[in-house]
Amino acid sequence: MPSPEVDCQRLARSLGLPHKGVRSVVALLDDGATAPFITRYRRDETGGMDEEQVVAVREALAAQRRLDSRKATVLRSLQTQGKLTDALRDAIAAADSIRLLDDLYLPFKPKKQSLAQRAREQGLGPLADEIVAGSIADLDRRAGEFVSEERGVASAAAALLGAGHILAERFAEDAALRQGVRGVVEQTGRITAKRATQDDKLADGYRDYWEYSQPLSRAPLHRVLAINRGEREGALRVAVEFDVDAAELLAVARYAPQDHPQADLLAGAARDAARRLLGPSLAREARRELATRAESHAVAVFARNLRGLLMQPPLPGRRVLAVDPGYKNGCKLAALDETGRVLETGAVYIMSDQQKTEARAELARMAREHRLGVIAIGNGSACRPAEELVAELIADELAGAELDGAELGYVIVNEAGASVYSTSQIGREELPDREAIQRSAVSIGRRLQDPLSELVKIDPASLGVGLYQHDANHTLLRDALDDVVRSCVSFVGVEVNSASPSLLRYVSGLNQLTARRICEHREQHGPFRSRQELRGVSGLGPVSFQQAAGFLKVERGDEPLDATWVHPEAYDAARQLLANVGVETAAIREPSARRVLSEVDPTAMAERLAVGRFAAEQLLDAMARPGRDPRAELPAPVFRRNVVRLDDLHPGMELRGTVVNVVDFGAFVDIGLSDSALVHVSQLSKGYVSDPHRVVSVGEQVGVWVTGVDAQRRRVSLTMIDPNVAPPPPAATSQPRPARKKTPKKPAPAPRPKGPPISDAMRQGAEPMRSFGDLLQYHERKKGG
């Protein structure tokens, strides 16, 4: 059961999910369950929630507990101060955000030195209270009674000014007024940017933002990150502007009723509160929240792209010749067998014609000697000449060759992070007898053979499938990317006897230490024969075993079910199910068994086994497809045999490509050129696309058509909308659409007239001040000399 203080009803309402399911997820999380485990093995308890929903509950639960912790801190502080009232306690209990909670606590926070604090120290608090109460008959005379050389109050005007500062701060700390002015900022606020440097080189990178203004509610989040970066680099001056007059009107309406005897002074203090105190504070708050949303968005974009990259299909059974292109240091080579074992490494140079001839001969020798049927070329520097060399090799020396049972081809592989791996501790441990430059080539080849197993060895932030992720909060980014990797590894599953520590650490319920201990146990005692043997691994307790066991598969072990997605806790039900349909446990990999299992009604079987419907479905699916790799259902990489040249492209030309990055404004597609080409968001689909990730994902194979070629800038524009298919005719309407009624615009509020300047007599003290605004003028002129 979840902890009693958790309001599962509120969580369910905020997420739009069933209360019972949310309550179950919270209880499971509190018991140490992971999101992948809950999603796969506890669907009956959650009502069939998918992983995205389970993660949403987990994040909302963490946010609620942060809020509850903050509430407890605030209550303790108020109790210590002796300021906690029943009304305040109720308001704090009802607060549904830390922002609102901080508004309530603001009047009681320890104050830094301010104009109002200085006035309170001068003993002007009682004067401020009397002004609000309206109990002063002669304001100037009463203010004069507070004049004190010792306290630094030189005149009645100075006393009134100090009282006004106290009132302004008091008004600005009112939670209701803050919420009202916050609404004005949200509704009328605009983020603006202007050029801030004379350095043309620095400024040119942000030319689009020299005169930028966009409503806060509609500012594209990727532009917000670009603007923030420009500000950090000193290229831009950024601000949030809003309707200050509207904020002042709110404050005056709340605190300066027209029939109040000191209405003018109260109105001046209210305007001062809105303009000087609330305005800048809430503008900064709006800017922070906009930046936080933008950072979260950048992290989400990176996470979605990372998932696509990790979930690219493997290339089982293919032997690979990997090429890490380079100019000065040459192209590093690595020959890999089907399992990724290094057969040979080397290097060739391609700067001169003689070197190219020798390089082709060396590549042909390695390919024939080791029967390497696929060539993987990294997409870094010198990729283009290396690709041309390989294409010539395939057309000449290796024409028609089928070295590993399939036609020879090459694939351009994203090499981001390969250099990081080559110098990392993992790289040194895995390939101790290879130099760092050779390890890069090995990494490129292995990530083509099994992207997930290889890419988990590299810091996800180094994989370069985002746009502004480096501007995001690093902790937020790291946690989100770790979540994605863990989700992908758990979705695919791991063969426990061949997985590296880098892969095992991301399995549900495991960490870096337990992953390494599994590998050490494997080295000391030989391959695991069953999942139950995992219980003997030091540090792998009952909870960790429960969370991990279903995702760790043992191929060719003592228990056939250990090679399936069936969790050990469900083995009895699985055996009973197999007995009911007449299938031997040892025969579940036979085609006949799969046919029988695929025809079983899960609802009827659930009743017979006395298990939930989702559990029955999971059992049937796990045993009907015991060796299933979900990545295998995706299209294989695009194999090329010749080079695509910019000069060969023309509008209307159809191509096949691989999506290498998805951003807010479209998708970048590798069509075989040195640089990927952009499909603008407007060209992803015939209909309106609000989120490109709903249409394409990283690693996806797509058909595209060329719409434009800019030879000078070496840029190609693409579309995914087939130009040969006519758009559908507009839908006929039975009746003409009625004309929209024009509603007369409300007249804009008249600008608030500026107060008349104070007279010389007022400055000399011979004539009384008329309002708080007069007092501000007096002291501003005095400071200005």
Residue, then its C-alpha position, 0 to 999 in steps of 0.5 A: m500500500p502507498s504511504p498514507e500521506v500520498d494523495c493518490q486521488r489528486l495524482a489520478r485527477s491531475l494525470g487523467l488516470p484511474h485512481k485504482g491504477v495510480r494507487s497500485v503504481v504508487a504502492l509498487l514504486d514504494d516497494g522498490a519496483t521499476a517502471p519497466f517491471i511494472t509495465r511488463y509484469r504488473r499490468d493487471e494491478t495497474g489496469g494495463m498502464d503502459e510505461e509512459q503512464v507509469v513514468a508519469v505517475r512516478e514523476a508526479l509522485a516525486a513532485q507531490r512529495r517535494l511539495d509536501s516536504r516544502k509544506a512541512t518546512v514552511l509550517r515548522s518555520l511559521q510555528t517557530q515564529g508564532k505566526l501560524t494561524d488556522a487560516l494560513r494552515d488551511a491555505i498551505a494545505a490547499a496549495d497545489s504548487i511550490r510557487l503558490l506555497d512560496d507566495l503564502y510564505l513570502p510575508f514571513k520569510p526573513k527579510k533582506q535589507s530593503l527600503a521597507q526594512r529600513a523604514r521599519e527600523q526607523g519606527l515607521g510601521p505604526l504610521a503605515d498601519e494608521i494610513v491603511a486604517g484611515s484613522i489619521a485626521d491630519l496626515d502631515r501633522r501625524a507624519g511630522e510626529f515621526v521625524s527623528e534625527e536619531r532614526g534618520v527621519a529628516s522630515a514629514a515627507a521622509a516619514l510618509l515616503g518610508a511608510g509608503h515603502i512599507l505599504a508597497e512591500r506589504f502589498a507586493e507580498d499579498a498572495a492574491l495580488r501576486q497571482g493577479v499580476r502573475g496573470v497579467v505577465e502571463q497574458t501580456g508578457r513578451i520575451t524580447a531580444k536585441r543585439a548587445t555586442q559590437d562584435d560582428k562575428l559573435a552577433d552574426g550567429y544570432r542575427d535572427y534575434w537582433e529585433y526579436s519579440q514573441p508572446l510568452s505563451r507562443a514563444p517556440l521553445h527551441r528559440v528560447l534556448a537559442i536566445n538564452r545561449g546568445e545572452r550567456e555569450g554576450a551577443l543578446r540582451v534579453a528581457v520580459e516585457f508586459d503591460v505594467d499599467a494593467a498590473e498597476l490598475l489591479a494593485v490600485a483597485r485592490y488597495a486604494p478604494q476611492d472613498h479612502p481618506q488616504a486614497d492617493l497615498l495608497a494608490g501611489a504605494a500600490r503602483d510602486a508595489a506593482r511596478r518596482l517590486l512585483g513587476p521585475s520579480l514576476a518577469r524574472e519568474a516568467r523567464r525562469e519558468l519559460a527557460t525550464r519548459a524549454e530545457s525540459h523540452a530539449v531533454a524530451v527531444f533528445a530522449r525521443n531521438l536517443r530511443g530511436l537510435l538505440m532501437q535501430p535493428p541489429l544486423p545478426g549473422r553479418r561479418v563487418l569491415a569497419v572504417d573510421p575515416g581520417y586524413k592525416n592519421g589515415c583510415k582505421l580499419a577493423a575486421l569483426d566476426e558475427t559476434g563482434r570479435v576483432l579479427e584484425t585491425g589496420a590502417v590505410y591512407i587515401m591522400s594521394d592516388q597511389q595511397k588510394t590504390e594501395a588502400r583499395a587493395e588492402l580493403a579487398r584483401m581483408a574483406r576476402e580473407h575474413r569474408l566480410g560482407v558489410i562495410a561500415i563507414g563512420n560519418g566523421s571527417a574524410c567520410r566522403p573520400a572514404e565512401e568514394l573509395v569503398a564504392e569504387l572497391i565494390a564496383d571493381e575489385l569486389a564486383g558481385a562478391e557475396l563474401d558472407g552469403a549476401e551481396l556486398g554493400y556499405v552503410i554510413v554509421n553515426e560515429a558520435g561518441a566513438s572517440v569517447y569510447s576509445t579512450s574510456q575505461i570500458g574501451r581499455e578494458e574490452l580492447p586492452d591490446r588495441e590502440a585508441i584509434q583502432r578502438s574507434a573503428v571497432s566501436i563503429g563496426r559493432r554499433l552497426q551489428d548491435p546498436l543497443s549493446e554498443l551504444v550503452k557503453i557511451d555517455p548518452a549525452s555524447l551521441g549527438v541526436g538533439l539540438y540544444q540539449h547542452d543548454a539544458n540542466h545536466t542533472l535533468l538530462r542525465d536522469a532522463l537519458d538513463d531512463v531511456v537507456r534502461s527502458c530500451v534495454s529492458f524492452v529488448g532483454v539481455e542474454v545474461n551469459s554474453a552481455s557486457p557490464s555496460l549493458l547489464r547495468y541498465v537492466s531493471g533492478l541492476n546497477q553498475l556494481t551488481a552488473r559487474r558482480i554478475c560478470e565476475h560470477r560468470e568468469q569464476h563459475g562459468p556460464f549461468r545454467s538457469r535464472q535461479e543461479l543468479r540468486g547466488v550473485s553477491g549483492l543481488g537480493p530478493v527485490s533486485f532478483q525479482q525486478a531483473a530476472g524476467f529481463l535476463k535470459v539464459e539461452r540453451g540453459d537447463e530451463p527452457l522458460d529461462a529463454t523467454w519473457v516469462h518471469p520465474e514467479a509465473y513458471d507454474a502458471a506457464r507450465q499449467l498453460l502448456a499442459n492445457v494445450g498439450v505442449e511440452t515445455a522443452a518444445i516451445r521453440e517448435p513451430s507447431a507449439r507456436r501455432v497452437l499457442s497463437e490460437v489460444d483465447p487469452t480470456a478463457m485461459a485467464e479464467r482457467l489459470a485463475v490469473g488476470r487477463f493481462a497476465a494470460e496475454q503476457l504468458l501466451d505472447a512470451m511463449a509463442r515468440p520465445g526468442r523475439d527481438p522487437r527490433a528485428e521487426l524494423p527495416a534493416p539499414v540502407f545498404r549502398r553500393n554507389v555514391v550519391r553526388l550533389d550534382d546528380l540530384h534534381p527536384g522531383m528525384e525520389l530517394r531512400g534515406t535514414v532519419v538521423n535527427v528530429v527537431d522542432f522544425g523538421a527532420f534531418v535525413d541521411i541520403g548519402l551526401s556528406d551532410s544530412a538534408l532537411v525535411h521541414v516540418s511542413q513537408l513531413s505530411k500533407g496535414y498539419v504537423s504539430d510535433p515532428h516526433r509523431v511522424v518520424s523517429v531517429g533510425e527510421q527509413v523513409g522515402v523522400w523527394v528532392t524539392g531544391v538543391d543549393a549547390q553553392r551552400r551544398r544544401v538539399s531540401l526534401t519532402m516526404i509528400d509524394p509530388n506524384v499524388a494529387p492532393p484530395p479535393p476539398a470536402a464538399t459542404s452541404q451549406p455555405r459556411p455562415a459569415r463570422k460575426k464581427t464583434p466590436k473591439k473593446p476600446a483600449p484603456a486610456p493611458r494613465p495620466k502622468g502626475p504633475p511635477i512637484s513645485d519649488a515650494m514642495r521641494q523647499g517644504a513650504e507646501p505639503m505633498r499631494s500624493f505618494g508619487d510627489l514623495l517619490q519625485y521629491h526623493e528622486r530629485k534629491k538623489g539626483g542633486 
